[in-house]
Amino acid sequence: MPKHLHLLALLAAILLAACRPAEAPLLERRFIALGTIVDITLFGVDAEQADPVLAAVERDFHRLHHDWHAWEDSRLTAINTALQQGGQAPVPADLMAVLERARALNRSSDGLFEPAIGGLMALWGFHSNDLPDRVPDAAAIEAWLAGRPRMTDLELQDGRARTDNPRLQLDLGAFAKGVAVDRAIAALRAAGIDNAIVNAGGDLRAIGARERPWRIGIRHPRAPGVLASIETRGDESIFTSGDYERYFEAEGTRYHHIIDPRSGYPARGTASLTVIHTEAATADAAAPALFVAGDAWPRTAADMGINRVMRVRADGTVEMTPAMAGRIRFETETEPAVMLRELP
């Protein structure tokens, strides 16, 4: 090609590239709150619009971390102390709404999502920034079970919490991230941001898209990397509970932090359980509840209004609802054995 024609072609290519609309940049913010890394990703907005609401969301996460901490000084620990000493405590309006929501989810899960389990979590040593290294004495667990507290023991009325069970100690750890994520999404939408992901330690809610659906990876519970991926549709929360998140080993047995309130011991038979739901708070409560339910998880899922579930059993077999099977793409070289389970 003559030199001048080559230059003309190059110039035309540059002009075409300049005229082609550029993909809007992603804006990201990362911070630590509620004991995990929080990542917020926005698409299609500029920093001037995003910065004020991102700063407000981060402040809200930190406030909730301080107010709801289960073992460091917080509003929640003050309420727990008052309940233990006198049977009642004043509750701020925002926390009252959260406790009422937690109690409703406790009912729909038939007590498998149990925020009144704080005393048992402390007994196991999970109320610490360091992992425990020993199994509690069996007699201590039996004593806790003998007076087992339940959310149904908690009365919420006129801005006060009351109980006749001094063992009742609230722990919002299986619920707090979901509430905070929902609040963050509401704040982003109020600021006119419609395409975003709020990811708290791998549990997230995604709205909109980035010219293509957000693709979310589901961690493999027994190997490095991703077991499967899901493309989000519109507004969805994806939450996973796994026995690999906080655990210790003693005499060759893994003891994780997902405690079955019926037995007082870590739930067995499940390695990880993933749910999809619109609300992050509901998904956050449902994932551990279905994990604890074990083989009976379809009944609990139906009761909680969850129709997209993937359970990885301890033996590696994957169980899914038909609705979830239509959304999952396995990312492993060899697909696991899969069993479809209908909800009742």
SELUM-897394 format. One record per residue (C-alpha): x, y, z. Coordinates in Angstrom, 3 decimals. Layout:
// residues N
X, Y, Z
...
This chain:
// residues 344
0.000, 0.000, 0.000
1.362, 3.480, -0.848
2.563, 5.345, 2.184
-0.058, 8.108, 1.933
-2.883, 5.547, 1.683
-1.522, 3.702, 4.725
-1.558, 6.967, 6.673
-5.114, 7.719, 5.540
-6.269, 4.260, 6.666
-4.565, 4.721, 10.032
-6.182, 8.143, 10.429
-9.606, 6.699, 9.574
-9.174, 3.964, 12.162
-8.230, 6.519, 14.805
-11.262, 8.666, 13.938
-13.585, 5.643, 14.108
-12.173, 4.688, 17.477
-12.657, 8.235, 18.703
-16.281, 8.252, 17.544
-17.114, 4.880, 19.104
-18.715, 5.389, 22.521
-16.337, 4.323, 25.281
-17.522, 1.898, 27.919
-18.355, 3.802, 31.051
-15.742, 3.263, 33.736
-16.287, 1.239, 36.876
-15.973, 3.067, 40.159
-14.903, 1.015, 43.154
-14.561, 1.547, 46.871
-13.184, -0.917, 49.438
-13.188, -0.822, 53.234
-13.382, -3.164, 56.221
-16.531, -3.346, 58.339
-18.657, -5.990, 60.081
-15.591, -8.201, 60.266
-15.122, -8.469, 56.508
-13.955, -6.655, 53.379
-16.703, -4.623, 51.714
-16.372, -3.885, 47.997
-18.752, -1.515, 46.225
-18.664, -1.401, 42.413
-20.623, 1.138, 40.386
-21.137, 1.358, 36.641
-22.129, 4.298, 34.486
-21.672, 7.093, 37.032
-18.951, 9.666, 37.538
-16.994, 10.266, 40.693
-18.708, 13.580, 41.415
-22.081, 11.825, 41.648
-20.773, 8.743, 43.408
-18.327, 10.025, 46.020
-20.836, 11.560, 48.483
-23.099, 8.495, 48.591
-20.142, 6.090, 48.770
-18.803, 8.018, 51.745
-22.241, 7.896, 53.399
-22.544, 4.142, 52.784
-19.134, 3.509, 54.295
-20.057, 5.559, 57.369
-23.266, 3.556, 57.741
-21.389, 0.245, 57.606
-18.998, 1.446, 60.296
-21.866, 2.677, 62.469
-23.653, -0.666, 62.210
-20.386, -2.454, 62.998
-20.071, -0.408, 66.180
-23.749, -0.623, 67.173
-24.284, -4.340, 66.497
-20.994, -5.903, 67.538
-21.683, -9.118, 69.438
-18.756, -9.105, 71.877
-17.064, -5.706, 71.861
-18.784, -2.780, 73.599
-21.793, -1.832, 71.488
-25.491, -1.065, 71.698
-26.154, -4.771, 71.238
-23.875, -5.876, 74.074
-25.474, -3.234, 76.322
-28.896, -4.693, 75.523
-27.612, -8.224, 76.188
-26.200, -7.186, 79.554
-29.450, -5.500, 80.536
-31.507, -8.540, 79.474
-29.254, -10.811, 81.488
-29.367, -8.641, 84.606
-32.892, -7.325, 84.614
-34.866, -8.946, 81.866
-35.513, -5.776, 79.853
-33.686, -3.059, 77.943
-34.462, 0.070, 75.910
-33.913, -0.444, 72.175
-33.314, 2.363, 69.639
-35.953, 2.555, 66.905
-33.642, 1.501, 64.075
-32.424, -1.546, 65.988
-35.979, -2.381, 67.044
-36.965, -2.641, 63.367
-34.021, -4.955, 62.733
-34.900, -7.188, 65.692
-38.517, -7.406, 64.552
-37.343, -8.463, 61.103
-34.977, -11.011, 62.638
-37.804, -12.434, 64.734
-39.999, -12.817, 61.628
-37.229, -14.690, 59.799
-36.689, -16.839, 62.870
-40.351, -17.842, 62.743
-40.313, -18.632, 59.027
-37.190, -20.787, 59.477
-38.772, -22.691, 62.383
-35.970, -21.466, 64.631
-33.047, -22.585, 62.438
-32.057, -18.954, 61.944
-31.604, -18.144, 65.619
-30.264, -14.717, 66.674
-30.760, -15.654, 70.349
-27.767, -17.991, 70.101
-25.151, -15.500, 71.337
-24.403, -17.397, 74.528
-23.746, -20.608, 72.625
-21.487, -18.837, 70.132
-19.495, -17.436, 73.051
-19.316, -20.898, 74.622
-17.743, -22.225, 71.438
-15.210, -19.370, 71.426
-16.482, -17.677, 68.276
-17.039, -14.365, 70.095
-13.433, -13.434, 69.537
-11.265, -12.035, 66.782
-9.148, -15.180, 67.153
-10.382, -18.642, 66.258
-11.008, -21.066, 69.121
-8.781, -24.097, 69.530
-10.849, -26.464, 71.671
-14.295, -28.042, 71.809
-16.453, -26.871, 74.723
-17.172, -29.253, 77.551
-20.176, -31.421, 76.667
-21.788, -30.688, 80.030
-21.665, -26.948, 79.326
-23.429, -27.447, 75.990
-26.058, -29.636, 77.660
-26.620, -26.971, 80.292
-27.153, -24.327, 77.574
-29.590, -26.605, 75.742
-31.525, -27.248, 78.948
-32.401, -23.550, 79.113
-32.129, -22.977, 75.380
-33.125, -19.394, 74.543
-35.193, -18.651, 71.463
-36.262, -15.484, 69.682
-39.779, -16.410, 70.749
-38.589, -15.690, 74.318
-38.022, -12.050, 73.317
-40.818, -9.510, 73.614
-40.444, -6.302, 71.611
-42.863, -3.537, 72.514
-42.946, 0.209, 73.176
-39.254, 0.657, 72.436
-38.138, -2.011, 74.890
-36.946, -5.615, 74.716
-38.007, -8.020, 77.472
-37.347, -11.660, 78.274
-37.845, -14.107, 81.109
-34.909, -16.211, 79.905
-31.612, -14.853, 81.263
-29.682, -17.045, 78.813
-30.984, -15.031, 75.851
-28.069, -13.208, 74.239
-28.566, -11.616, 70.827
-26.058, -12.163, 68.031
-26.853, -10.619, 64.636
-23.814, -12.121, 62.910
-25.926, -14.287, 60.582
-28.011, -11.308, 59.501
-26.108, -8.030, 59.896
-24.290, -8.105, 56.560
-27.527, -8.584, 54.670
-29.226, -5.682, 56.429
-26.233, -3.419, 55.778
-26.109, -4.426, 52.102
-29.819, -3.669, 51.658
-29.329, -0.261, 53.272
-26.408, 0.455, 50.953
-28.408, -0.462, 47.845
-31.275, 1.771, 48.992
-28.849, 4.677, 49.463
-27.296, 4.159, 46.035
-30.702, 4.075, 44.368
-31.779, 7.216, 46.204
-28.705, 8.913, 44.674
-29.780, 7.853, 41.160
-27.350, 4.934, 40.855
-29.010, 1.919, 39.244
-26.060, -0.330, 38.305
-24.020, -1.542, 41.261
-22.765, -4.408, 43.370
-22.372, -4.226, 47.146
-20.226, -7.194, 48.155
-19.594, -7.940, 51.831
-17.069, -10.748, 52.100
-18.391, -12.586, 49.042
-22.066, -12.148, 49.926
-23.667, -9.506, 47.773
-26.577, -7.750, 46.164
-26.364, -6.655, 42.551
-28.645, -4.242, 40.733
-28.709, -3.396, 37.040
-25.789, -4.432, 34.879
-22.605, -3.176, 33.225
-23.810, -3.450, 29.596
-23.883, -7.178, 30.301
-25.063, -9.060, 33.397
-22.874, -9.147, 36.462
-21.266, -12.601, 36.713
-20.765, -13.838, 40.267
-18.436, -16.662, 41.285
-19.419, -19.224, 43.951
-16.407, -20.436, 45.921
-15.514, -24.115, 45.858
-15.805, -25.346, 49.464
-12.996, -27.902, 49.182
-10.611, -26.615, 46.493
-9.026, -23.315, 45.476
-11.025, -21.221, 43.056
-14.607, -21.129, 41.874
-17.076, -24.003, 41.779
-19.752, -22.274, 39.702
-20.893, -18.902, 38.449
-24.208, -17.103, 38.208
-25.266, -14.195, 35.999
-27.480, -11.810, 37.927
-30.840, -10.683, 36.610
-31.971, -7.221, 37.566
-31.952, -7.045, 41.347
-30.667, -10.124, 43.175
-28.811, -11.063, 46.338
-26.500, -14.091, 46.373
-25.400, -15.351, 49.779
-23.420, -18.457, 50.737
-22.799, -20.139, 54.085
-19.820, -22.480, 54.198
-17.990, -24.593, 56.753
-14.709, -23.122, 55.464
-15.343, -19.557, 56.643
-14.537, -19.696, 60.376
-13.468, -23.036, 61.769
-10.860, -24.889, 63.774
-9.821, -28.520, 63.829
-9.487, -30.782, 66.846
-8.507, -34.444, 66.680
-9.055, -34.486, 62.940
-12.573, -33.022, 63.037
-13.552, -29.644, 61.602
-15.648, -27.465, 63.910
-17.130, -24.460, 62.117
-19.164, -21.483, 63.278
-22.554, -22.493, 61.817
-24.040, -23.923, 64.996
-27.240, -25.950, 65.045
-29.270, -24.478, 67.931
-31.062, -27.817, 68.371
-27.919, -29.839, 69.096
-25.515, -27.147, 70.297
-22.860, -28.371, 67.840
-21.787, -27.310, 64.333
-24.252, -28.492, 61.687
-23.109, -31.559, 59.751
-23.653, -32.895, 56.248
-23.217, -29.665, 54.277
-20.043, -28.005, 52.991
-21.687, -24.902, 51.524
-25.126, -23.594, 50.715
-25.969, -20.754, 48.331
-29.268, -18.941, 47.930
-30.608, -16.240, 45.618
-33.264, -13.796, 46.789
-34.087, -10.170, 46.125
-33.474, -8.974, 49.690
-29.980, -9.391, 51.060
-31.252, -9.621, 54.644
-33.510, -12.552, 53.794
-30.756, -14.289, 51.827
-28.287, -13.742, 54.676
-30.627, -15.372, 57.193
-31.738, -18.161, 54.846
-28.275, -19.440, 53.895
-27.278, -20.559, 57.428
-30.828, -21.722, 58.211
-30.845, -24.053, 55.196
-27.284, -25.132, 56.012
-28.444, -26.163, 59.492
-31.552, -27.872, 58.066
-29.312, -30.408, 56.270
-31.224, -32.940, 54.189
-34.509, -31.239, 55.121
-33.496, -27.929, 53.510
-36.260, -27.929, 50.833
-38.935, -27.590, 53.530
-37.101, -24.685, 55.173
-36.500, -23.022, 51.805
-40.196, -23.201, 50.954
-41.165, -21.785, 54.350
-38.730, -18.864, 53.916
-39.770, -18.100, 50.335
-36.445, -19.151, 48.779
-36.738, -21.027, 45.474
-33.149, -20.810, 44.201
-30.834, -22.959, 46.305
-27.582, -24.848, 45.706
-26.286, -27.144, 48.442
-22.873, -28.797, 48.298
-23.026, -31.847, 50.534
-20.053, -32.960, 52.589
-19.433, -35.765, 50.066
-19.233, -33.238, 47.189
-22.625, -33.998, 45.655
-24.483, -30.866, 44.566
-28.194, -30.533, 45.268
-30.179, -27.797, 43.553
-33.705, -26.619, 43.045
-34.792, -26.662, 39.384
-34.960, -22.848, 39.483
-31.300, -22.687, 40.557
-30.194, -25.335, 38.054
-31.265, -23.039, 35.252
-28.927, -20.326, 36.519
-25.755, -22.205, 37.482
-22.732, -22.696, 35.246
-20.073, -24.978, 36.706
-16.520, -23.685, 36.289
-14.626, -26.829, 37.293
-12.901, -29.156, 34.803
-15.160, -32.007, 35.893
-18.737, -31.246, 36.811
-19.856, -32.587, 40.184
-22.650, -35.094, 40.590
-25.902, -33.110, 40.643
-29.251, -33.980, 42.200
-32.358, -31.856, 41.592
-34.678, -31.427, 44.555
-38.143, -29.942, 44.331
-39.563, -27.734, 47.038
-42.685, -29.056, 48.805
